[in-house]
Amino acid sequence: MLISSSRRMRSIVIVVLFVLTSSLPTTNAEGNDAGYPAQILLDISDGTHIIEMSDGSTSAISGTIQDEALPNSATWELKDSFGTRQYIDFTDTLVTLSDSNTWNLWAFEIEIDPLIVGPCACTVIVTVIDNSENAHSKIISIFISPNLMRLPPTVHIHDDADVWHSQSYTVNAFSMTDQYSEPWVEYTLRNSTSVRCSYLESQQKSELNDLKSTNSSQLSFWTNVQGDPVGQFTFDIDLTDFLDGWYDLVIYSTNPLNQEFSHDCTSFRVDNTPPKALIMGPETIPEGIGAVVIDGSSSIDLYWGIQGLTYIWSVTEVDGGPVPETLFVIDGDSRGISIYPTVSGIFEINLAIADQAGNIGQESKIIEIQNVAPIARLQIDGTPIFDNSEFILNEGTTALFDASDSVDTSNDAGNLRYVWRINNVPTYEGESREFIWPDEVDGEFILTIEVIDDNSEASQISILVKDGSTETVFPISIIILILSTIFFIYSVAKMRKQKIEPDIPKWS
């Protein structure tokens, strides 16, 4: 189709070509979180030829944008292999055609001066940034020349929001000739310099010795209802043998009718190496202490570093039991996990690290949360009693035996069992008990309080309880010792008395 640059033809173009382009897809980098993506329509068809008129008149291209809210920005770019020929930010000139709470319509118009733009096989890129900061683009080809001279094809590599690739790269590009013939597509891959795609300025296609051709079995061109290619095509590149790093992809598109070619370049990152996951932390943790950090921050992607890594943690119990939700909390930056040892057991900590190309490195670590046994404590009538002590309990009287001051970790303290044993026979349960002298026990008995947690760990105190009402009988040996002592003292006193008596003469 030929379009005169005269303004008199503008209304015809709008009426006829609006129908032709209404079904063409809009490329959007991301979906609109709020609802449907923005729709961009242009009043010219893909592959339109704009003729440069001798009177210097311009051509106008109209379009509409439909979305739920006014776009944050709307831009027009006209570019070819030599760079940008025209760039317009028309955000502030959008004209509202309809306004509702759910779907709105705005119109815009772009002036093209063929004398200023010059002959070109150009790609039109209309980009809308919606109020959720998602980008939506409309891409078509137009050809500008003073006559029907054969121009090179248009070519444009869609900039992928994800410029990371591993093992393979599915190239999504656009190319069209002015006669709707299918172009020849070749490409080359080079290590990028610090300035991406910079070597293209000093190297011609004929100088390339690493140019790779594609055939119809490799390319997948979109076609219209007549079967003509409409520009969009894809093909795959095997990256298996590539080292990690930045690469430039250059696509050369050649018009088979006149051998004229165009090129476009994009840069992307190859990441074929999965990150190395490392878990740092203790192998054993006592139950009931504060949070213990299991650290994954030493994990690394050897080439690309840690920026952009995603840390995925999981905790499983080795014996397959349920893991309480309160056992662990993932730290704010996700590089570590805080373990709260509220239950004992053997757990497996798993860390999977995904890089931006989708490679995953994994590491696991077994940790044991060790149960802490309770500590039994006993009071009798408020007085602390210790293991192996003796206590006198008169038969017929009572005493309060209390073990409620026994201690354990906070998670077990509320679930302790108290078992009272008399001569190792379980007799009572409960943290305290009013005791009287047990039946069928004479003289004394051993009382044991056993404190047991929910992991069957136990601590106990045993004391000897004696009957204070029984008359005490001294052993014969003690009696003999006492009598001997008394006799010894008496003898010593008697001898001293005899020594101090005066020698009194006797009367004859």
Secondary structure as UniProt FT lines:
FT   STRAND          2..3
FT   HELIX           7..9
FT   HELIX           10..21
FT   TURN            22..23
FT   STRAND          27..28
FT   TURN            33..34
FT   STRAND          39..42
FT   TURN            46..47
FT   STRAND          48..51
FT   TURN            54..55
FT   STRAND          59..67
FT   STRAND          73..80
FT   TURN            81..82
FT   STRAND          83..89
FT   HELIX           91..93
FT   STRAND          95..98
FT   STRAND          104..112
FT   HELIX           114..117
FT   STRAND          120..129
FT   TURN            131..132
FT   STRAND          135..145
FT   STRAND          154..157
FT   STRAND          164..165
FT   STRAND          168..176
FT   TURN            178..179
FT   STRAND          184..191
FT   TURN            196..197
FT   HELIX           198..202
FT   HELIX           205..207
FT   STRAND          212..213
FT   TURN            216..218
FT   STRAND          220..223
FT   TURN            225..226
FT   STRAND          229..238
FT   TURN            240..241
FT   STRAND          245..254
FT   TURN            256..258
FT   STRAND          261..270
FT   STRAND          284..286
FT   TURN            287..288
FT   STRAND          292..295
FT   TURN            297..298
FT   TURN            302..304
FT   TURN            307..308
FT   STRAND          310..317
FT   TURN            318..319
FT   HELIX           325..327
FT   STRAND          328..330
FT   TURN            332..333
FT   STRAND          336..339
FT   STRAND          345..354
FT   TURN            356..357
FT   STRAND          360..370
FT   STRAND          378..380
FT   TURN            381..382
FT   STRAND          383..385
FT   TURN            387..388
FT   STRAND          390..392
FT   TURN            395..396
FT   STRAND          398..402
FT   TURN            404..405
FT   HELIX           410..413
FT   TURN            414..415
FT   STRAND          417..422
FT   TURN            423..424
FT   STRAND          425..429
FT   STRAND          432..436
FT   TURN            439..440
FT   STRAND          444..452
FT   TURN            454..455
FT   STRAND          458..466
FT   TURN            468..469
FT   HELIX           476..499
//
